[in-house]
């Protein structure tokens, strides 16, 4: 089962989950699964401590004695299979409670993630008027094109040979708060058509106050890149940012057309 299929399965019974894009739901599943793992391990540790404290560990000694006696005998394959099955039966009761509890918590946590997105207004970028998928076949054709002369960096991972679909997924992560920013870094400095200045990176972040994206372009003299100046525009919707980044990726030399003035 792929992560996309698993994500769809997890959200089947979650109300209003269909309003959230798949990429964002994948990030939600990642956060919820991390919580589930922590709770599961804590419950197992708690059960272990309870068994140890019960009758001063007498129950554990009794179980160990049963397994020790069962381990005696001819070392055959069937013997080891029976011993493994017995061990599983002993552990099974201790797994039922943690598994049942995290299953219940999973749905509550997923619902909380969806409610948070819909309540804080972030879902406005997912409304039908702003869904890039509405571009139909044109979007799917564009989204499959790979850009090999740029790096897509979110601070944790750098992608090469990425597509517009990868850019969109990273932007959705930024809007959900799972990532702070996204950088687009060209392999070669981009020359502006006006003047001698160049750009060495573009950054996109999300502003909670305006519920919109902020796109910043680093502009500098090629002789002193460390003394760069950031030009940006704010309060952008998802489809607008994608359109601007697409133009930048395909026609990097025409930065002035993105609305920047140097």
For each residue, the residues with C-beta under 8 A, 3 or more apart:
1: 5 6 9
2: 5 6
3: 6 7 26 29
4: 7 8 22 26
5: 1 2 8 9
6: 1 2 3 9 10 29
7: 3 4 10 11 22 25 26 29
8: 4 5 11 12 22
9: 1 5 6 12
10: 6 7 14 25 29 32 106 110
11: 7 8 14 17 20 25 110 114
12: 8 9
13: 107
14: 10 11 17 107 110 111 114
15: 111 114
16: 19 20 114 118
17: 11 14 20 25 110 114
18:
19: 16 114 118 123 126
20: 11 16 17 24 25 28 114 117 123 126
21: 24 25 126 131 172
22: 4 7 8 25 26
23: 26 27 168 169 172 173
24: 20 21 27 28 117 126 172 173 175 176
25: 7 10 11 17 20 21 22 28 29
26: 3 4 7 22 23 29 30
27: 23 24 30 31 172 173 176 178
28: 20 24 25 31 32 110 113 114 176
29: 3 6 7 10 25 26 32 33 110
30: 26 27 33 34 178
31: 27 28 34 35 113 178
32: 10 28 29 35 36 106 109 110 113
33: 29 30 36 37
34: 30 31 37 38
35: 31 32 38 39 105 109
36: 32 33 39 40 102 105 106 109
37: 33 34 40 41
38: 34 35 41 42
39: 35 36 42 43 98 101 102 105
40: 36 37 43 44 98 99 102
41: 37 38 44 45
42: 38 39 45 46
43: 39 40 46 47 97 98 101 102
44: 40 41 47 48 94 95 98
45: 41 42 48 49
46: 42 43 49 50
47: 43 44 50 51 94 97 98
48: 44 45 51 52
49: 45 46 52 53
50: 46 47 53 54
51: 47 48 54 57 59 60 94
52: 48 49 57 60
53: 49 50 56 57
54: 50 51 57 58 59
55: 58 59
56: 53
57: 51 52 53 54 60 61
58: 54 55 61 62
59: 51 54 55 62 63
60: 51 52 57 63 64
61: 57 58 64 65
62: 58 59 65 66
63: 59 60 66 67 90
64: 60 61 67 68
65: 61 62 68 69
66: 62 63 69 70 86 90
67: 63 64 70 71 83 86 87 90
68: 64 65 71 72
69: 65 66 72
70: 66 67 73 82 83 86
71: 67 68 83
72: 68 69
73: 70 79
74: 79
75: 79 80
76: 79 80
77: 80 81
78: 81 82
79: 73 74 75 76 82 83
80: 75 76 77 83 84
81: 77 78 84 85
82: 70 78 79 85 86
83: 67 70 71 79 80 86 87
84: 80 81 87 88
85: 81 82 88 89
86: 66 67 70 82 83 89 90
87: 67 83 84 90 91
88: 84 85 91 92
89: 85 86 92
90: 63 66 67 86 87 93
91: 87 88 94 95
92: 88 89 95 96
93: 90 96
94: 44 47 51 91 97 98
95: 44 91 92 98 99
96: 92 93 99 100
97: 43 47 94 100 101
98: 39 40 43 44 47 94 95 101 102
99: 40 95 96 102 103
100: 96 97 103 104
101: 39 43 97 98 104 105
102: 36 39 40 43 98 99 105 106
103: 99 100 106 107
104: 100 101 107 108
105: 35 36 39 101 102 108 109
106: 10 32 36 102 103 109 110
107: 13 14 103 104 110 111
108: 104 105 111 112
109: 32 35 36 105 106 112 113
110: 10 11 14 17 28 29 32 106 107 113 114
111: 14 15 107 108 114 115
112: 108 109 115 116
113: 28 31 32 109 110 116 117
114: 11 14 15 16 17 19 20 28 110 111 117 118
115: 111 112 118 119
116: 112 113 119 120
117: 20 24 113 114 120 122 123 176
118: 16 19 114 115 123
119: 115 116
120: 116 117 208 211
121: 124 211
122: 117 125 126 175 176 211
123: 19 20 117 118 126 127
124: 121 127 130 211
125: 122 130 175 211 237 238
126: 19 20 21 24 122 123 130 131 238
127: 123 124 130 131
128: 131 134
129:
130: 124 125 126 127 237 238 239
131: 21 126 127 128 134 239
132: 135 139 168 238 239 242
133: 136 139
134: 128 131 139
135: 132 138 139 142
136: 133 139 140
137: 140 141
138: 135 141 142
139: 132 133 134 135 136 142 143
140: 136 137 143 144
141: 137 138 144 145
142: 135 138 139 145 164 246
143: 139 140 163 164 165 168
144: 140 141 163 165
145: 141 142 163 164
146: 161 162 163
147: 150 161 162 163 249
148: 160 161
149: 186 187 188
150: 147 162 184 185 186 187 249
151: 158 159 160 183 184 185 186 187
152: 158 159 160 162 166 167 170 182 183 184
153: 157 158 159 182 183 184 185
154: 157 170 173 174 179 181 182 183
155: 179 180 181 183
156: 179
157: 153 154
158: 151 152 153
159: 151 152 153 162 166
160: 148 151 152
161: 146 147 148
162: 146 147 150 152 159 166 167
163: 143 144 145 146 147 166 167
164: 142 143 145 167 168 242 245 246 249
165: 143 144 168 169
166: 152 159 162 163 169 170
167: 152 162 163 164 170 171 182 184 242 245
168: 23 132 143 164 165 171 172 238 242
169: 23 165 166 172 173
170: 152 154 166 167 173 174 179 182
171: 167 168 174 175 182 204 213 238 241 242
172: 21 23 24 27 168 169 175 176 238
173: 23 24 27 154 169 170 176 178 179 182
174: 154 170 171 177 178 179 180 181 182 204 205 206 213
175: 24 122 125 171 172 206 213 238
176: 24 27 28 117 122 172 173
177: 174 206
178: 27 30 31 173 174
179: 154 155 156 170 173 174 182
180: 155 174 205
181: 154 155 174 203 204 205
182: 152 153 154 167 170 171 173 174 179 203 204 205
183: 151 152 153 154 155 201 202 203
184: 150 151 152 153 167 201 202 203 204 245 248 249
185: 150 151 153 200 201 202
186: 149 150 151 189 190 199 200 201 252
187: 149 150 151
188: 149
189: 186 198 199 200 222 225
190: 186 198 199 200 252 253 255
191: 196 197 198 253
192: 195 197 198 199 219 253 255 256 262
193: 253 254 255 256
194: 256 262
195: 192 262
196: 191 221 222
197: 191 192 219 220 221 222 262
198: 189 190 191 192 219 220 221 222 225
199: 186 189 190 192 202 217 218 219 220 252 255
200: 185 186 189 190 218 220 225 228
201: 183 184 185 186 217 218
202: 183 184 185 199 215 216 217 218 245 248
203: 181 182 183 184 215 216 217 218 230
204: 171 174 181 182 184 213 214 215 216 241 245
205: 174 180 181 182 213 214 216
206: 174 175 177 212 213 214
207: 210 211 212 213 214 234 235
208: 120 211
209:
210: 207 234 235
211: 120 121 122 124 125 207 208
212: 206 207 234 235 236 237
213: 171 174 175 204 205 206 207 234 235 236 237 238 240 241
214: 204 205 206 207 232 233 234 235 236
215: 202 203 204 232 233 236 241 244 245 258
216: 202 203 204 205 230 231 232
217: 199 201 202 203 230 231 232 255 258 260
218: 199 200 201 202 203 228 229 230
219: 192 197 198 199 228 229 230 231 260 262
220: 197 198 199 200 224 225 226 227 228 229
221: 196 197 198 224 225 227
222: 189 196 197 198 225
223:
224: 220 221 227
225: 189 198 200 220 221 222 228
226: 220
227: 220 221 224
228: 200 218 219 220 225
229: 218 219 220 262
230: 203 216 217 218 219
231: 216 217 219 260 261 262
232: 214 215 216 217
233: 214 215 236 259 260
234: 207 210 212 213 214
235: 207 210 212 213 214
236: 212 213 214 215 233 240 241 244
237: 125 130 212 213 240 241
238: 125 126 130 132 168 171 172 175 213 241 242
239: 130 131 132 242 243
240: 213 236 237 243 244
241: 171 204 213 215 236 237 238 244 245
242: 132 164 167 168 171 238 239 245 246
243: 239 240 246 247
244: 215 236 240 241 247 248 258 259
245: 164 167 184 202 204 215 241 242 248 249
246: 142 164 242 243 249 250
247: 243 244 250 251 254 257 258
248: 184 202 244 245 251 252 255 258
249: 147 150 164 184 245 246 252
250: 246 247
251: 247 248 254 257
252: 186 190 199 248 249 255
253: 190 191 192 193
254: 193 247 251 257 258
255: 190 192 193 199 217 248 252 258 260
256: 192 193 194 260 261 262
257: 247 251 254
258: 215 217 244 247 248 254 255
259: 233 244
260: 217 219 231 233 255 256
261: 231 256
262: 192 194 195 197 219 229 231 256
